[in-house]
């Protein structure tokens, strides 16, 4: 009785087809890798000196840049960056030649090392003078350090060029050898690829017919035809397994599609509900924040109007009361709405007039708006009662008790894709600690003046962030004591 021949699977067929060519390709690749790696190593050695000089130049630039940053900002981060860059540069110059020799390039290396040590000493003195706030010393030393920096850069550039010229000859020789190796290797690979194609063509003819039929059926299913004839399975290899799995997939695909559609519809409805809830929440937050208007300012203003009526004739009293009426009519009418920037600025004009009546004209007010910007004011929408609280803070905390003429400047301009609204005073300024408290909503009741109208900076910042959905919409700037304060609102142009 004859023995039954073992069944040959697709995996066995493919392994037999590719094993020989794979070994040959592997050997060729190893040969190519070895030769090319050797040549690349030699090329790297040729230009290692140039790379080292380039890295030395980059390290030198970092020292100069970090020193300059510290001169400008004088922050702990800038100082730490300087010391890190200084240490890295020091480690690099220690690798340079320090021995007297007849070789010109090595002598240039030694000169660069000596100049770099002098430069590091000068930068260190500059930092120390800056920390000691000795303006004259750190200015002179910074200038000297910069001159040394430029001279060292020039020296390194010259050495780099000379080394590059010296390495060109070696590079050309290695480049020709590398190209020759590439041509030989490419020829071998092309020959192997040709043999491989012939072998694959012969073997795959025996297995592609059922796969082709399966692919044709799969294309019909991909085009949306789920009523295709199922694939006939006649073999007992891996293709048979794929055919059975494909038939099962076709039978259940419609059910899967229905389930996915239902799931997507449910997810869409949930997303719509979430977006609606989020919209209502933001609307509620805006309305809550806009509702925080204290009548304290109203009472003070009306009292001032009554006093003025007793002291003067009716004309000025009429003008004052008219401005008061316009101001509070705007507040009541616009309390729960968005307004144009033009309307908000008009409200500020009325508010400044009222303050000057209350405080005998001590407040100087300027509007700095270019003609081309005025045309946009009626198109820009913002939450109501945004600018008046800023002006009120400038009066209460900036210029009320100063010994010089108080000035409040309102500016509108475009910058970097934003419409910027600036409220700036020349008052007593504000500390960094207070700025941090305001920006992080950490102000306490004790920090707020009793004369405030209740719409504080926390309220303004929160409404702006909600309205424009941006965190960086508000900024407070102050150069220090008696240097004034500037508040900037950035509105995206789009």
GUMI-42724 format. One record per residue (C-alpha): residue number from 1; residue in one letter; x, y, z. Coordinates in nm, 2 decimals. Layout:
BEGIN
num/residuo/x/y/z
NUM/A/X/Y/Z $
...
# end
This chain:
BEGIN
num/residuo/x/y/z
1/X/0.00/0.00/0.00 $
2/X/0.14/0.34/-0.10 $
3/X/0.19/0.61/0.15 $
4/X/-0.03/0.92/0.11 $
5/X/0.17/1.23/0.02 $
6/X/0.16/1.51/0.28 $
7/X/-0.05/1.81/0.19 $
8/X/0.15/2.12/0.10 $
9/X/0.00/2.44/0.24 $
10/X/0.03/2.79/0.10 $
11/X/0.28/2.88/0.36 $
12/X/0.50/2.59/0.26 $
13/X/0.48/2.68/-0.10 $
14/X/0.57/3.04/-0.04 $
15/X/0.85/2.95/0.20 $
16/X/1.00/2.72/-0.07 $
17/X/0.97/2.99/-0.33 $
18/X/1.13/3.26/-0.13 $
19/X/1.38/3.09/0.10 $
20/X/1.66/3.06/-0.17 $
21/X/1.62/3.42/-0.29 $
22/X/1.60/3.55/0.06 $
23/X/1.93/3.40/0.16 $
24/X/2.10/3.54/-0.15 $
25/X/1.95/3.89/-0.09 $
26/X/2.05/3.87/0.28 $
27/X/2.41/3.79/0.18 $
28/X/2.42/4.07/-0.07 $
29/X/2.28/4.31/0.17 $
30/X/2.53/4.21/0.44 $
31/X/2.81/4.26/0.19 $
32/X/2.67/4.60/0.08 $
33/X/2.61/4.71/0.44 $
34/X/2.96/4.62/0.55 $
35/X/3.13/4.80/0.26 $
36/X/2.90/5.11/0.27 $
37/X/2.93/5.12/0.65 $
38/X/3.31/5.12/0.63 $
39/X/3.31/5.40/0.37 $
40/X/3.06/5.61/0.57 $
41/X/3.27/5.56/0.88 $
42/X/3.57/5.70/0.69 $
43/X/3.36/5.99/0.56 $
44/X/3.24/6.07/0.91 $
45/X/3.60/6.07/1.03 $
46/X/3.69/6.31/0.74 $
47/X/3.44/6.56/0.84 $
48/X/3.43/6.50/1.22 $
49/X/3.65/6.80/1.28 $
50/X/3.40/7.02/1.08 $
51/X/3.11/6.88/1.27 $
52/X/3.28/6.95/1.60 $
53/X/3.35/7.31/1.50 $
54/X/2.99/7.36/1.40 $
55/X/2.87/7.22/1.73 $
56/X/3.13/7.45/1.91 $
57/X/2.98/7.75/1.72 $
58/X/2.63/7.65/1.82 $
59/X/2.73/7.61/2.18 $
60/X/2.90/7.96/2.17 $
61/X/2.58/8.11/2.03 $
62/X/2.38/7.96/2.31 $
63/X/2.62/8.12/2.57 $
64/X/2.58/8.46/2.40 $
65/X/2.21/8.42/2.36 $
66/X/2.15/8.31/2.72 $
67/X/2.37/8.59/2.85 $
68/X/2.18/8.85/2.64 $
69/X/1.84/8.70/2.76 $
70/X/1.96/8.75/3.12 $
71/X/2.07/9.11/3.05 $
72/X/1.72/9.18/2.92 $
73/X/1.50/8.98/3.16 $
74/X/1.71/8.90/3.46 $
75/X/1.51/8.59/3.55 $
76/X/1.61/8.28/3.73 $
77/X/1.53/8.07/3.42 $
78/X/1.76/8.29/3.21 $
79/X/2.04/8.26/3.46 $
80/X/2.00/7.88/3.47 $
81/X/2.00/7.86/3.09 $
82/X/2.33/8.07/3.09 $
83/X/2.51/7.84/3.33 $
84/X/2.40/7.53/3.14 $
85/X/2.52/7.68/2.81 $
86/X/2.84/7.80/2.97 $
87/X/2.92/7.45/3.11 $
88/X/2.85/7.29/2.77 $
89/X/3.07/7.54/2.59 $
90/X/3.34/7.49/2.85 $
91/X/3.33/7.11/2.80 $
92/X/3.37/7.15/2.42 $
93/X/3.66/7.39/2.43 $
94/X/3.85/7.15/2.67 $
95/X/3.85/6.91/2.38 $
96/X/4.05/7.15/2.16 $
97/X/4.43/7.14/2.12 $
98/X/4.63/7.31/2.39 $
99/X/4.98/7.20/2.29 $
100/X/5.22/7.42/2.10 $
101/X/5.28/7.27/1.76 $
102/X/5.40/7.35/1.41 $
103/X/5.08/7.24/1.26 $
104/X/4.89/7.55/1.15 $
105/X/4.54/7.41/1.21 $
106/X/4.63/7.29/1.56 $
107/X/4.77/7.63/1.64 $
108/X/4.44/7.79/1.53 $
109/X/4.26/7.54/1.76 $
110/X/4.48/7.65/2.05 $
111/X/4.41/8.01/1.98 $
112/X/4.04/7.95/1.97 $
113/X/4.06/7.77/2.31 $
114/X/4.25/8.06/2.47 $
115/X/4.01/8.32/2.33 $
116/X/3.71/8.11/2.44 $
117/X/3.84/8.09/2.80 $
118/X/3.88/8.47/2.80 $
119/X/3.53/8.50/2.66 $
120/X/3.38/8.28/2.93 $
121/X/3.56/8.48/3.20 $
122/X/3.42/8.80/3.05 $
123/X/3.06/8.67/3.03 $
124/X/3.09/8.55/3.39 $
125/X/3.20/8.90/3.50 $
126/X/2.91/9.05/3.30 $
127/X/2.65/8.82/3.48 $
128/X/2.80/8.91/3.82 $
129/X/2.79/9.28/3.74 $
130/X/2.42/9.25/3.62 $
131/X/2.33/9.06/3.94 $
132/X/2.50/9.34/4.14 $
133/X/2.31/9.60/3.94 $
134/X/2.63/9.78/3.84 $
135/X/2.51/9.92/3.51 $
136/X/2.84/10.08/3.41 $
137/X/3.04/9.76/3.46 $
138/X/2.80/9.51/3.30 $
139/X/2.75/9.74/3.00 $
140/X/3.12/9.76/2.94 $
141/X/3.18/9.39/3.00 $
142/X/2.89/9.29/2.79 $
143/X/3.03/9.49/2.50 $
144/X/3.37/9.33/2.54 $
145/X/3.22/8.99/2.56 $
146/X/3.02/9.05/2.25 $
147/X/3.33/9.17/2.06 $
148/X/3.51/8.85/2.18 $
149/X/3.21/8.64/2.07 $
150/X/3.22/8.79/1.72 $
151/X/3.60/8.75/1.69 $
152/X/3.58/8.38/1.80 $
153/X/3.30/8.31/1.55 $
154/X/3.52/8.46/1.27 $
155/X/3.82/8.25/1.39 $
156/X/3.61/7.93/1.40 $
157/X/3.47/8.00/1.06 $
158/X/3.82/8.04/0.92 $
159/X/3.94/7.72/1.08 $
160/X/3.63/7.54/0.95 $
161/X/3.69/7.65/0.60 $
162/X/4.06/7.55/0.60 $
163/X/3.97/7.20/0.74 $
164/X/3.69/7.17/0.48 $
165/X/3.93/7.25/0.20 $
166/X/4.18/7.00/0.33 $
167/X/3.91/6.73/0.35 $
168/X/3.78/6.78/0.00 $
169/X/4.04/6.56/-0.17 $
170/X/3.98/6.27/0.07 $
171/X/3.60/6.31/0.02 $
172/X/3.62/6.28/-0.36 $
173/X/3.82/5.96/-0.35 $
174/X/3.58/5.80/-0.10 $
175/X/3.28/5.93/-0.29 $
176/X/3.40/5.75/-0.61 $
177/X/3.45/5.43/-0.42 $
178/X/3.11/5.45/-0.27 $
179/X/2.94/5.50/-0.61 $
180/X/3.12/5.20/-0.75 $
181/X/3.00/4.99/-0.47 $
182/X/2.65/5.11/-0.52 $
183/X/2.65/5.02/-0.89 $
184/X/2.78/4.67/-0.82 $
185/X/2.52/4.61/-0.55 $
186/X/2.24/4.75/-0.76 $
187/X/2.33/4.52/-1.05 $
188/X/2.33/4.21/-0.82 $
189/X/1.99/4.31/-0.67 $
190/X/1.84/4.36/-1.01 $
191/X/1.95/4.02/-1.12 $
192/X/1.81/3.85/-0.81 $
193/X/1.48/4.05/-0.85 $
194/X/1.45/3.92/-1.21 $
195/X/1.50/3.56/-1.10 $
196/X/1.26/3.61/-0.81 $
197/X/0.98/3.74/-1.04 $
198/X/1.02/3.43/-1.27 $
199/X/0.99/3.19/-0.97 $
200/X/0.69/3.37/-0.82 $
201/X/0.51/3.38/-1.15 $
202/X/0.53/3.00/-1.19 $
203/X/0.43/2.92/-0.83 $
204/X/0.15/3.17/-0.79 $
205/X/-0.04/3.05/-1.10 $
206/X/-0.15/2.75/-0.90 $
207/X/-0.30/2.95/-0.61 $
208/X/-0.42/3.28/-0.77 $
209/X/-0.73/3.14/-0.95 $
210/X/-0.95/3.08/-0.63 $
211/X/-0.81/3.41/-0.49 $
212/X/-0.91/3.60/-0.80 $
213/X/-1.27/3.46/-0.78 $
214/X/-1.28/3.56/-0.41 $
215/X/-1.16/3.91/-0.50 $
216/X/-1.43/3.95/-0.77 $
217/X/-1.70/3.86/-0.52 $
218/X/-1.55/4.09/-0.26 $
219/X/-1.55/4.38/-0.51 $
220/X/-1.92/4.33/-0.56 $
221/X/-1.98/4.33/-0.19 $
222/X/-1.77/4.65/-0.16 $
223/X/-1.99/4.82/-0.42 $
224/X/-2.30/4.75/-0.20 $
225/X/-2.43/4.43/-0.36 $
226/X/-2.50/4.20/-0.06 $
227/X/-2.69/3.95/-0.27 $
228/X/-2.38/3.79/-0.44 $
229/X/-2.34/3.42/-0.49 $
230/X/-2.13/3.27/-0.21 $
231/X/-1.78/3.15/-0.29 $
232/X/-1.75/2.77/-0.36 $
233/X/-1.49/2.61/-0.14 $
234/X/-1.32/2.31/-0.31 $
235/X/-0.97/2.31/-0.16 $
236/X/-0.85/2.22/0.19 $
237/X/-0.58/2.49/0.25 $
238/X/-0.58/2.84/0.39 $
239/X/-0.78/2.97/0.09 $
240/X/-1.07/2.75/0.20 $
241/X/-1.06/2.90/0.54 $
242/X/-1.07/3.25/0.39 $
243/X/-1.36/3.15/0.16 $
244/X/-1.57/3.02/0.45 $
245/X/-1.50/3.33/0.66 $
246/X/-1.59/3.55/0.37 $
247/X/-1.92/3.37/0.32 $
248/X/-2.00/3.41/0.69 $
249/X/-1.91/3.78/0.67 $
250/X/-2.14/3.84/0.38 $
251/X/-2.43/3.67/0.56 $
252/X/-2.39/3.88/0.87 $
253/X/-2.27/4.21/0.71 $
254/X/-2.62/4.36/0.68 $
255/X/-2.69/4.29/1.04 $
256/X/-2.36/4.46/1.14 $
257/X/-2.44/4.77/0.92 $
258/X/-2.78/4.81/1.09 $
259/X/-2.62/4.79/1.43 $
260/X/-2.35/5.05/1.34 $
261/X/-2.62/5.29/1.20 $
262/X/-2.82/5.26/1.52 $
263/X/-2.51/5.32/1.73 $
264/X/-2.41/5.63/1.52 $
265/X/-2.76/5.77/1.54 $
266/X/-2.76/5.73/1.92 $
267/X/-2.42/5.89/1.95 $
268/X/-2.53/6.18/1.73 $
269/X/-2.83/6.25/1.95 $
270/X/-2.61/6.23/2.26 $
271/X/-2.37/6.48/2.11 $
272/X/-2.65/6.72/2.02 $
273/X/-2.78/6.70/2.38 $
274/X/-2.43/6.76/2.52 $
275/X/-2.38/7.06/2.29 $
276/X/-2.72/7.20/2.39 $
277/X/-2.64/7.16/2.76 $
278/X/-2.30/7.32/2.72 $
279/X/-2.46/7.62/2.53 $
280/X/-2.73/7.67/2.80 $
281/X/-2.46/7.65/3.07 $
282/X/-2.24/7.91/2.90 $
283/X/-2.55/8.13/2.85 $
284/X/-2.64/8.10/3.21 $
285/X/-2.29/8.18/3.32 $
286/X/-2.28/8.49/3.10 $
287/X/-2.62/8.61/3.24 $
288/X/-2.51/8.55/3.60 $
289/X/-2.19/8.74/3.56 $
290/X/-2.36/9.03/3.37 $
291/X/-2.62/9.06/3.65 $
292/X/-2.36/9.16/3.91 $
293/X/-2.41/9.54/3.90 $
294/X/-2.40/9.72/4.24 $
295/X/-2.62/10.03/4.27 $
296/X/-2.36/10.19/4.50 $
297/X/-2.22/10.40/4.21 $
298/X/-2.57/10.51/4.10 $
299/X/-2.64/10.65/4.45 $
300/X/-2.31/10.84/4.46 $
301/X/-2.36/10.98/4.11 $
302/X/-2.72/11.10/4.18 $
303/X/-2.60/11.26/4.51 $
304/X/-2.33/11.45/4.31 $
305/X/-2.60/11.56/4.07 $
306/X/-2.82/11.69/4.35 $
307/X/-2.53/11.88/4.50 $
308/X/-2.44/12.04/4.16 $
309/X/-2.80/12.15/4.12 $
310/X/-2.78/12.34/4.45 $
311/X/-2.45/12.51/4.36 $
312/X/-2.50/12.61/4.00 $
313/X/-2.75/12.72/3.74 $
314/X/-2.96/12.47/3.54 $
315/X/-2.75/12.44/3.22 $
316/X/-2.46/12.25/3.36 $
317/X/-2.69/12.05/3.58 $
318/X/-2.89/11.96/3.27 $
319/X/-2.58/11.84/3.09 $
320/X/-2.47/11.64/3.39 $
321/X/-2.80/11.48/3.45 $
322/X/-2.83/11.41/3.07 $
323/X/-2.50/11.22/3.07 $
324/X/-2.60/11.03/3.39 $
325/X/-2.93/10.93/3.23 $
326/X/-2.75/10.82/2.91 $
327/X/-2.50/10.62/3.11 $
328/X/-2.75/10.43/3.32 $
329/X/-3.00/10.39/3.03 $
330/X/-2.72/10.21/2.85 $
331/X/-2.65/9.99/3.16 $
332/X/-3.01/9.89/3.20 $
333/X/-3.08/9.84/2.83 $
334/X/-2.77/9.65/2.75 $
335/X/-2.72/9.46/3.07 $
336/X/-2.81/9.12/2.92 $
337/X/-2.70/9.18/2.56 $
338/X/-2.39/9.20/2.35 $
339/X/-2.31/9.55/2.23 $
340/X/-2.09/9.71/1.96 $
341/X/-1.75/9.84/2.06 $
342/X/-1.88/10.18/1.94 $
343/X/-2.16/10.18/2.20 $
344/X/-1.93/10.06/2.47 $
345/X/-1.69/10.35/2.40 $
346/X/-1.97/10.60/2.40 $
347/X/-2.07/10.47/2.75 $
348/X/-1.71/10.53/2.86 $
349/X/-1.73/10.89/2.73 $
350/X/-2.04/10.95/2.94 $
351/X/-1.88/10.78/3.24 $
352/X/-1.56/11.00/3.22 $
353/X/-1.78/11.32/3.19 $
354/X/-1.96/11.21/3.51 $
355/X/-1.63/11.15/3.69 $
356/X/-1.49/11.49/3.59 $
357/X/-1.80/11.65/3.74 $
358/X/-1.76/11.46/4.06 $
359/X/-1.39/11.52/4.09 $
360/X/-1.37/11.88/3.95 $
361/X/-1.22/11.79/3.62 $
362/X/-0.91/11.63/3.76 $
363/X/-0.92/11.34/3.51 $
364/X/-0.76/11.39/3.17 $
365/X/-0.91/11.15/2.91 $
366/X/-0.78/11.07/2.56 $
367/X/-0.91/10.85/2.28 $
368/X/-0.65/10.73/2.04 $
369/X/-0.84/10.56/1.75 $
370/X/-0.73/10.59/1.39 $
371/X/-0.99/10.68/1.13 $
372/X/-0.97/10.34/0.96 $
373/X/-1.04/10.17/1.29 $
374/X/-1.35/10.39/1.36 $
375/X/-1.53/10.23/1.07 $
376/X/-1.50/9.89/1.24 $
377/X/-1.62/9.99/1.59 $
378/X/-1.99/9.94/1.49 $
379/X/-1.92/9.59/1.36 $
380/X/-1.72/9.45/1.66 $
381/X/-1.95/9.27/1.91 $
382/X/-1.84/9.24/2.28 $
383/X/-2.02/9.18/2.61 $
384/X/-2.17/9.49/2.77 $
385/X/-2.01/9.67/3.06 $
386/X/-1.66/9.56/2.98 $
387/X/-1.46/9.89/2.93 $
388/X/-1.63/10.10/3.21 $
389/X/-1.51/9.87/3.49 $
390/X/-1.15/9.90/3.35 $
391/X/-1.18/10.28/3.35 $
392/X/-1.32/10.28/3.70 $
393/X/-1.03/10.07/3.82 $
394/X/-0.79/10.31/3.66 $
395/X/-0.95/10.60/3.85 $
396/X/-0.99/10.42/4.19 $
397/X/-0.66/10.24/4.21 $
398/X/-0.44/10.44/3.96 $
399/X/-0.49/10.81/3.95 $
400/X/-0.72/10.92/4.23 $
401/X/-0.46/11.00/4.50 $
402/X/-0.16/11.10/4.28 $
403/X/0.02/11.43/4.30 $
404/X/0.03/11.48/3.92 $
405/X/-0.23/11.53/3.65 $
406/X/-0.41/11.20/3.60 $
407/X/-0.44/11.07/3.25 $
408/X/-0.65/10.78/3.11 $
409/X/-0.59/10.68/2.74 $
410/X/-0.83/10.46/2.55 $
411/X/-0.68/10.31/2.23 $
412/X/-0.81/10.07/1.96 $
413/X/-0.58/9.92/1.71 $
414/X/-0.50/9.60/1.51 $
415/X/-0.21/9.37/1.59 $
416/X/-0.12/9.01/1.49 $
417/X/-0.47/8.92/1.38 $
418/X/-0.65/9.08/1.69 $
419/X/-0.83/9.40/1.75 $
420/X/-0.67/9.53/2.07 $
421/X/-0.85/9.76/2.31 $
422/X/-0.61/9.94/2.56 $
423/X/-0.70/10.13/2.87 $
424/X/-0.39/10.29/3.01 $
425/X/-0.33/10.53/3.30 $
426/X/-0.03/10.72/3.44 $
427/X/-0.11/10.64/3.80 $
428/X/0.07/10.45/4.08 $
429/X/0.10/10.12/3.89 $
430/X/0.03/9.77/4.01 $
431/X/0.24/9.50/4.16 $
432/X/0.32/9.16/3.99 $
433/X/0.15/8.99/4.29 $
434/X/-0.17/9.18/4.24 $
435/X/-0.16/9.11/3.87 $
436/X/-0.13/8.73/3.94 $
437/X/-0.43/8.75/4.18 $
438/X/-0.64/8.93/3.93 $
439/X/-0.56/8.69/3.64 $
440/X/-0.61/8.38/3.85 $
441/X/-0.94/8.51/4.01 $
442/X/-0.79/8.52/4.36 $
443/X/-0.89/8.87/4.47 $
444/X/-1.05/8.90/4.81 $
445/X/-1.32/9.14/4.92 $
446/X/-1.06/9.33/5.11 $
447/X/-0.87/9.40/4.79 $
448/X/-1.17/9.58/4.63 $
449/X/-1.26/9.94/4.69 $
450/X/-1.60/10.02/4.84 $
451/X/-1.65/10.28/4.55 $
452/X/-1.64/10.00/4.30 $
453/X/-1.96/9.94/4.10 $
454/X/-1.94/9.57/4.16 $
455/X/-1.84/9.47/3.81 $
456/X/-1.48/9.39/3.90 $
457/X/-1.20/9.26/3.69 $
458/X/-1.28/8.90/3.78 $
459/X/-1.62/8.95/3.63 $
460/X/-1.48/9.12/3.31 $
461/X/-1.22/8.85/3.26 $
462/X/-1.46/8.56/3.31 $
463/X/-1.72/8.71/3.06 $
464/X/-1.45/8.78/2.80 $
465/X/-1.32/8.43/2.82 $
466/X/-1.67/8.28/2.80 $
467/X/-1.78/8.51/2.52 $
468/X/-1.47/8.46/2.29 $
469/X/-1.38/8.11/2.42 $
470/X/-1.01/8.21/2.46 $
471/X/-0.79/8.22/2.77 $
472/X/-0.54/8.48/2.65 $
473/X/-0.81/8.75/2.57 $
474/X/-0.70/8.97/2.87 $
475/X/-0.37/9.11/2.98 $
476/X/-0.25/9.35/3.25 $
477/X/0.09/9.54/3.21 $
478/X/0.27/9.76/3.46 $
479/X/0.63/9.87/3.47 $
480/X/0.64/9.93/3.84 $
481/X/0.56/10.19/4.10 $
482/X/0.43/10.52/3.97 $
483/X/0.47/10.39/3.61 $
484/X/0.10/10.35/3.54 $
485/X/-0.10/10.05/3.44 $
486/X/-0.22/9.92/3.10 $
487/X/-0.51/9.67/3.05 $
488/X/-0.53/9.51/2.70 $
489/X/-0.83/9.32/2.56 $
490/X/-0.75/9.11/2.25 $
491/X/-1.05/9.03/2.03 $
492/X/-0.99/8.78/1.74 $
493/X/-1.06/8.95/1.41 $
494/X/-1.24/8.64/1.28 $
# end
